[in-house]
Amino acid sequence: MSSSPYSRLAVLSLTHIVNDANLVILSTVIPLIVKEFSLSYTEAGLAVNISFLSMIFLQILFGHLSGKTNLGYMLALGLFIIGLCGFLTALANSFYMLLVAQLLMGVGASFYHPIAYGLTRYLYEEGARGKAFGLVTSSGDLGVLIVFIASGVASVFYGWRFPVIMFSLLAIVVGILSLRYFDLKGWGQEKTVKTIKDPSIIKVLILILIAYILVVSVNRISYSYIPLILAEYVSNQAVINLNIATLTLFGIISGLISGAVIDRYNVSLYTVMITIFMVISPLILIQYTTNPFLVFSTLALLGFVIYAHKPIIYSYILGGSISGNFGTIYGLTVSLGMVGGLIASIATGIFADFYGIHFTMIISSGISLVVLVIYLYWLNTG
């Protein structure tokens, strides 16, 4: 089979689609599961989110191990575990069996991000790396869209277990593909001279890790509370869902465009511009909630600028600055983002109880302003 950079990029993108689709599929059928197992809201929330608990702790470990073993084997192993746990989820006849299956699902998903992002950084040089990261990153978001559409339709006709089984099978098939395309031992020799022990690199990593955590926090706040803001003005749930889907759709577009932009143009200016728009978009949203066109346009803009940061951070900043086992760095980055996003969404909810749901967007804007300050400081001292 061909192992050209283009075919490998296509397979990496496909693995991300399947990985993220399986990771979120329970969210697409949770109303049916709640009904079948008579779950409380707390139990439903635990079932949907428990897989992330495994990922927070294991991604750094698997990223570190990726420098010492066959990358194709590790990528495939993660997908095989996901496939197996999907079957266990579909076979669950109790809430506790469901929890165990999803906790193990997180173990399988922990392989993906540090290895796939590390592979992208390893396989593609500067000048092509941004586009590669943009495509791979956007593919995960595409997987989320696909599973929401496909699972929603399939579960209506065949029940919630059927789509879970189908996407589990896809994980196994794509896992076999990864064995064929990524038969690579570790990361090999790096061409860059700076290492993670370089004080200047440590300073950059700390700044950018903080910025990444805050960007993920804005993402989680947006998805958690914008539906509640819209519900105050729109009674049709389908319309609310369509507006929220706009965030992800334009996030996918953003990943592709941003990857191309940072390969060819002034990254510093682009980074500052999208962050400025990330500051003002939430404020525009709460100012014009009764105007459907402005709501849709603002959500499109917000989705674009939030997701634009990922290829920038993964490629231009981390990708151009580090050497050695960068799988560890990507694992650390994604895990810290998850922790920060979880804490931020909970803390923002507490503030909303005191100051109202619109205050969540003020918090989002404030967090984005901190990101802007970090970027400006980094650019001024870099």
C-alpha positions as CSV (number, residue, x, y, z in Angstrom):
1,M,0.0,0.0,0.0
2,S,1.1,3.6,-0.7
3,S,2.7,5.4,2.2
4,S,3.0,8.8,0.6
5,P,2.6,11.9,2.8
6,Y,-0.8,12.5,1.2
7,S,-2.1,9.0,1.8
8,R,-0.8,9.0,5.4
9,L,-2.5,12.3,6.0
10,A,-5.8,10.9,4.7
11,V,-5.5,7.9,7.0
12,L,-4.6,10.1,10.0
13,S,-7.7,12.3,9.2
14,L,-9.9,9.2,9.0
15,T,-8.6,7.8,12.3
16,H,-9.5,11.2,13.9
17,I,-13.0,11.0,12.5
18,V,-13.6,7.6,13.9
19,N,-11.8,8.2,17.2
20,D,-13.9,11.3,18.1
21,A,-17.1,9.8,16.7
22,N,-16.8,6.9,19.1
23,L,-15.8,9.1,21.9
24,V,-18.9,11.3,21.8
25,I,-21.5,8.8,20.4
26,L,-23.0,8.3,23.9
27,S,-24.0,11.9,23.9
28,T,-26.1,11.4,20.7
29,V,-28.2,8.6,22.3
30,I,-28.2,9.5,26.0
31,P,-31.9,10.4,26.1
32,L,-32.7,6.8,25.0
33,I,-30.2,5.4,27.6
34,V,-31.7,7.6,30.3
35,K,-35.1,6.1,29.5
36,E,-34.0,2.5,29.4
37,F,-31.9,2.5,32.6
38,S,-34.0,5.2,34.5
39,L,-31.0,7.4,35.0
40,S,-30.8,10.7,36.9
41,Y,-29.3,13.7,35.3
42,T,-26.2,13.2,37.4
43,E,-25.9,9.6,36.3
44,A,-26.4,10.6,32.6
45,G,-23.7,13.3,32.9
46,L,-21.3,10.8,34.5
47,A,-21.9,8.2,31.7
48,V,-21.2,10.8,29.0
49,N,-18.1,12.3,30.5
50,I,-16.4,9.4,32.4
51,S,-14.2,8.5,29.4
52,F,-12.5,11.9,29.6
53,L,-11.3,10.9,33.1
54,S,-9.1,8.2,31.7
55,M,-7.8,10.5,29.0
56,I,-6.7,13.2,31.4
57,F,-4.3,10.9,33.1
58,L,-3.2,8.5,30.3
59,Q,-2.5,10.8,27.3
60,I,0.8,12.0,28.7
61,L,1.9,8.4,29.5
62,F,1.0,7.1,26.0
63,G,2.6,10.2,24.4
64,H,5.9,9.4,26.3
65,L,5.8,5.7,25.3
66,S,5.2,6.7,21.7
67,G,8.9,7.6,21.4
68,K,10.0,4.1,22.2
69,T,7.7,1.8,20.2
70,N,6.0,1.3,16.8
71,L,3.7,4.2,16.2
72,G,1.4,2.2,14.0
73,Y,1.0,-0.4,16.6
74,M,0.1,2.1,19.3
75,L,-2.4,4.0,17.1
76,A,-4.0,0.7,16.1
77,L,-4.2,-0.6,19.7
78,G,-6.1,2.5,20.8
79,L,-8.6,2.1,18.0
80,F,-9.0,-1.6,18.7
81,I,-9.7,-0.8,22.4
82,I,-12.2,1.8,21.3
83,G,-13.9,-0.8,19.0
84,L,-14.0,-3.4,21.8
85,C,-15.4,-0.9,24.4
86,G,-18.0,0.2,21.9
87,F,-19.3,-3.4,21.7
88,L,-19.2,-3.6,25.6
89,T,-21.2,-0.4,25.7
90,A,-23.8,-1.9,23.3
91,L,-24.0,-5.1,25.4
92,A,-24.4,-3.2,28.7
93,N,-27.5,-4.3,30.7
94,S,-26.9,-2.0,33.7
95,F,-25.7,1.5,34.4
96,Y,-22.5,0.2,36.1
97,M,-21.5,-1.9,33.1
98,L,-22.1,1.1,30.9
99,L,-19.8,3.2,33.1
100,V,-17.0,0.6,33.0
101,A,-17.2,0.3,29.2
102,Q,-17.0,4.0,28.8
103,L,-14.1,4.4,31.3
104,L,-12.2,1.9,29.2
105,M,-13.2,3.7,26.0
106,G,-11.3,6.6,27.4
107,V,-8.2,4.4,27.7
108,G,-8.4,3.6,24.0
109,A,-9.0,7.2,23.1
110,S,-6.0,8.3,25.1
111,F,-3.7,6.8,22.5
112,Y,-4.9,9.0,19.7
113,H,-4.1,12.7,20.2
114,P,-0.5,12.6,21.4
115,I,0.4,10.0,18.7
116,A,-1.5,11.4,15.8
117,Y,-0.4,15.0,16.5
118,G,3.1,13.8,17.0
119,L,3.0,11.9,13.8
120,T,1.7,14.9,11.9
121,R,4.6,17.0,13.3
122,Y,7.1,14.2,12.5
123,L,5.9,13.6,8.9
124,Y,5.5,17.1,7.7
125,E,8.1,19.9,7.5
126,E,7.4,23.6,8.0
127,G,5.6,25.0,5.0
128,A,3.2,22.0,4.9
129,R,2.8,21.3,8.6
130,G,0.1,23.9,9.2
131,K,-2.2,22.5,6.5
132,A,-1.6,19.0,7.8
133,F,-2.5,20.0,11.3
134,G,-5.5,21.9,10.1
135,L,-6.9,18.9,8.2
136,V,-6.2,16.4,11.0
137,T,-7.7,18.7,13.7
138,S,-10.8,19.5,11.6
139,S,-11.4,15.8,10.9
140,G,-12.1,15.2,14.6
141,D,-14.8,17.9,14.5
142,L,-16.2,16.4,11.3
143,G,-16.4,13.1,13.1
144,V,-18.6,14.7,15.8
145,L,-20.9,16.1,13.2
146,I,-21.2,12.8,11.3
147,V,-22.0,10.8,14.4
148,F,-24.7,13.2,15.6
149,I,-26.4,13.0,12.2
150,A,-25.9,9.3,11.5
151,S,-26.5,8.1,15.1
152,G,-29.6,10.3,15.5
153,V,-31.2,8.7,12.4
154,A,-30.1,5.2,13.0
155,S,-31.3,5.1,16.7
156,V,-34.8,6.2,15.7
157,F,-35.2,3.1,13.5
158,Y,-33.0,0.5,15.2
159,G,-32.4,1.7,18.8
160,W,-29.4,3.2,20.5
161,R,-27.2,0.1,20.4
162,F,-27.1,-0.2,16.6
163,P,-25.1,3.0,15.9
164,V,-22.8,2.2,18.7
165,I,-21.9,-1.2,17.2
166,M,-21.5,0.3,13.7
167,F,-19.0,3.0,14.8
168,S,-17.2,0.3,16.9
169,L,-16.7,-1.7,13.7
170,L,-15.4,1.3,11.9
171,A,-12.8,1.8,14.7
172,I,-11.5,-1.7,14.2
173,V,-11.3,-1.3,10.4
174,V,-9.5,2.0,10.6
175,G,-7.2,0.5,13.2
176,I,-6.1,-2.1,10.7
177,L,-5.4,0.7,8.2
178,S,-3.2,2.5,10.6
179,L,-1.1,-0.7,10.9
180,R,-0.5,-0.6,7.2
181,Y,0.4,3.1,6.9
182,F,2.4,3.9,10.0
183,D,4.9,1.1,10.5
184,L,7.3,3.5,12.1
185,K,9.7,3.0,15.1
186,G,9.5,6.0,17.5
187,W,10.3,9.4,16.3
188,G,13.8,9.0,14.9
189,Q,16.4,11.8,14.9
190,E,15.2,15.4,15.1
191,K,16.6,18.0,12.9
192,T,16.1,20.9,15.3
193,V,18.9,21.9,17.7
194,K,16.8,23.2,20.5
195,T,15.5,20.7,23.1
196,I,12.9,20.7,25.8
197,K,15.7,21.5,28.3
198,D,16.4,24.8,26.7
199,P,15.2,27.6,29.1
200,S,13.7,29.7,26.3
201,I,11.7,26.7,25.0
202,I,10.4,26.0,28.5
203,K,9.2,29.6,28.8
204,V,7.4,29.4,25.4
205,L,5.8,26.1,26.3
206,I,4.5,27.4,29.6
207,L,3.0,30.5,28.0
208,I,1.4,28.6,25.2
209,L,0.1,25.8,27.4
210,I,-1.7,28.5,29.5
211,A,-3.1,30.0,26.3
212,Y,-4.3,26.6,25.1
213,I,-6.0,25.8,28.4
214,L,-7.8,29.2,28.2
215,V,-8.9,28.6,24.6
216,V,-10.3,25.2,25.5
217,S,-12.1,26.9,28.4
218,V,-13.8,29.3,26.0
219,N,-14.8,26.4,23.8
220,R,-16.3,24.5,26.7
221,I,-18.1,27.6,28.1
222,S,-19.5,28.2,24.6
223,Y,-20.9,24.7,24.2
224,S,-22.2,24.5,27.7
225,Y,-24.0,27.8,28.1
226,I,-24.9,29.3,24.6
227,P,-27.7,26.7,24.3
228,L,-29.2,28.0,27.5
229,I,-28.8,31.6,26.4
230,L,-30.6,30.8,23.1
231,A,-33.3,28.9,24.9
232,E,-34.5,32.1,26.6
233,Y,-35.4,33.5,23.1
234,V,-36.1,30.4,21.0
235,S,-38.5,27.6,22.0
236,N,-37.7,25.3,19.1
237,Q,-34.9,22.9,20.1
238,A,-34.1,22.0,16.5
239,V,-33.3,25.7,15.8
240,I,-31.1,25.9,18.9
241,N,-29.2,22.8,17.8
242,L,-28.8,24.2,14.3
243,N,-27.3,27.3,15.7
244,I,-24.9,25.4,18.0
245,A,-23.9,23.2,15.0
246,T,-22.8,26.4,13.4
247,L,-20.0,26.6,15.9
248,T,-18.6,23.2,14.9
249,L,-19.1,23.7,11.2
250,F,-17.2,26.9,11.0
251,G,-14.6,25.4,13.4
252,I,-14.0,22.7,10.7
253,I,-13.7,25.4,8.0
254,S,-11.4,27.4,10.3
255,G,-9.0,24.5,10.8
256,L,-8.5,24.1,7.1
257,I,-8.1,27.8,6.4
258,S,-5.9,28.5,9.4
259,G,-3.6,25.7,8.5
260,A,-3.1,27.1,5.0
261,V,-2.7,30.7,6.3
262,I,0.1,29.9,8.8
263,D,2.0,28.1,6.1
264,R,2.1,31.1,3.9
265,Y,1.4,34.4,5.6
266,N,2.1,36.4,8.8
267,V,1.2,34.1,11.6
268,S,1.7,36.8,14.3
269,L,-0.8,39.2,12.8
270,Y,-3.3,36.4,12.1
271,T,-3.1,35.1,15.7
272,V,-3.7,38.5,17.2
273,M,-6.7,39.2,14.8
274,I,-8.5,36.0,15.6
275,T,-8.0,36.5,19.3
276,I,-9.4,40.0,19.1
277,F,-12.5,38.6,17.4
278,M,-12.7,35.9,20.1
279,V,-12.8,38.7,22.7
280,I,-15.7,40.6,21.1
281,S,-17.8,37.8,19.7
282,P,-19.4,36.7,23.0
283,L,-20.3,40.3,23.8
284,I,-22.0,40.7,20.4
285,L,-23.9,37.5,21.0
286,I,-25.6,38.6,24.2
287,Q,-26.2,42.1,22.8
288,Y,-28.2,40.8,19.8
289,T,-29.8,37.6,21.0
290,T,-33.2,38.5,19.5
291,N,-31.8,38.9,16.0
292,P,-31.6,35.5,14.3
293,F,-29.2,36.6,11.6
294,L,-26.8,38.2,13.9
295,V,-26.9,35.3,16.3
296,F,-26.1,32.9,13.4
297,S,-23.3,35.2,12.1
298,T,-21.8,35.7,15.5
299,L,-21.8,31.9,16.3
300,A,-20.1,31.3,12.9
301,L,-17.5,33.9,13.8
302,L,-17.0,32.5,17.3
303,G,-16.6,29.0,16.0
304,F,-14.1,30.1,13.4
305,V,-11.9,32.0,15.8
306,I,-12.0,29.4,18.6
307,Y,-10.9,26.5,16.4
308,A,-8.4,28.6,14.5
309,H,-6.0,28.4,17.5
310,K,-5.5,24.7,17.3
311,P,-3.4,24.4,14.1
312,I,-1.5,27.5,15.2
313,I,-0.6,26.1,18.6
314,Y,0.0,22.5,17.4
315,S,2.0,23.4,14.3
316,Y,3.6,26.9,14.4
317,I,4.4,27.2,18.1
318,L,4.8,23.7,19.5
319,G,5.8,22.1,16.2
320,G,8.5,24.7,15.5
321,S,9.9,24.9,19.0
322,I,10.5,21.4,20.4
323,S,12.5,18.3,19.6
324,G,12.8,14.9,21.2
325,N,9.7,12.9,22.2
326,F,7.1,15.5,21.3
327,G,4.3,13.0,21.8
328,T,4.7,13.7,25.5
329,I,4.2,17.4,24.8
330,Y,1.1,16.9,22.8
331,G,-0.3,14.5,25.4
332,L,0.4,17.1,28.1
333,T,-1.2,19.9,26.1
334,V,-4.4,18.0,25.3
335,S,-4.8,16.7,28.9
336,L,-4.3,20.1,30.5
337,G,-6.8,21.6,28.1
338,M,-9.4,19.0,29.2
339,V,-8.8,19.8,32.8
340,G,-8.9,23.5,32.3
341,G,-12.1,23.3,30.2
342,L,-13.8,21.1,32.8
343,I,-12.9,23.5,35.7
344,A,-13.8,26.6,33.7
345,S,-17.3,25.3,32.6
346,I,-18.2,24.3,36.2
347,A,-16.9,27.6,37.7
348,T,-18.7,29.6,35.0
349,G,-21.9,27.8,35.9
350,I,-21.5,28.9,39.5
351,F,-21.2,32.5,38.5
352,A,-24.2,32.2,36.2
353,D,-26.3,31.1,39.2
354,F,-25.5,34.4,40.9
355,Y,-25.3,36.8,38.0
356,G,-27.4,35.3,35.2
357,I,-26.7,33.2,32.2
358,H,-25.5,36.1,30.1
359,F,-22.6,36.6,32.5
360,T,-21.1,33.4,31.0
361,M,-20.3,35.3,27.8
362,I,-18.7,38.1,29.8
363,I,-16.4,35.5,31.4
364,S,-15.7,34.0,28.0
365,S,-14.7,37.4,26.7
366,G,-12.5,38.1,29.7
367,I,-10.7,34.7,29.3
368,S,-10.1,35.5,25.6
369,L,-8.6,38.9,26.6
370,V,-6.1,37.1,28.8
371,V,-5.2,34.9,25.8
372,L,-4.6,38.0,23.7
373,V,-2.3,39.5,26.4
374,I,-0.3,36.2,26.5
375,Y,0.1,36.2,22.7
376,L,1.1,39.9,22.6
377,Y,3.7,39.3,25.4
378,W,5.0,36.2,23.6
379,L,5.3,38.0,20.2
380,N,7.0,41.0,21.9
381,T,9.6,38.9,23.7
382,G,10.0,36.1,21.1
